[in-house]
Amino acid sequence: MESWSIVVLFAILVEAVVQVVKAGVPETVRVPAWLWPSVSAVIGVTMCVTAGVDALSSLGIEIKIAFIGQSITGLLVSRGASFVHDVWTKVNNRIQVFLDFDELMEIKGLDEGFTKR
């Protein structure tokens, strides 16, 4: 189970690194759509191979060449990174809706008499 925690942590880290790299690219540079998943895959595989993380072995699937299992885990991490990003974006959007609603209530003066939890 510990290795799956590491996989989730690595997915979050890969997404964070990719977002930092994206932020460093000037807006005037046109980047093809296929590049970001490729960057994510390279970062994920590099991290898993470097750290020796192999999710397949935690499932009892033994691969003779450790590099292969670690690379597959890196690809899994890179795909998980986009999933983490999507979930984060949705949660962040929901939070923003609630914050906007509270602000609207205060502006309209409708928050008087309501208790906040």
C-alpha angles and dihedrals in degrees: 000000000000092000090056089054088054091049091053091046091050091049089055091047093048091051091049092050092047091051090051090050091048090051090053094057111092116240090238090065112088110219120196115239093239093060100075097056087047092051089048091051093050092049093045094049092045092051095047095045092046093049095038094236112166116173092181092064090054087058090053094255105135116199117192094221108056092200090066094054091045091049092050089049089050090054089049089051091049092053090045088055092066089046090052089049092051092049091046091050093050093048091046091050091051091050090050091052090054092046091049090049092051090049091050091050090052093048092050091045090237095125093078112109094020119108118217119225 
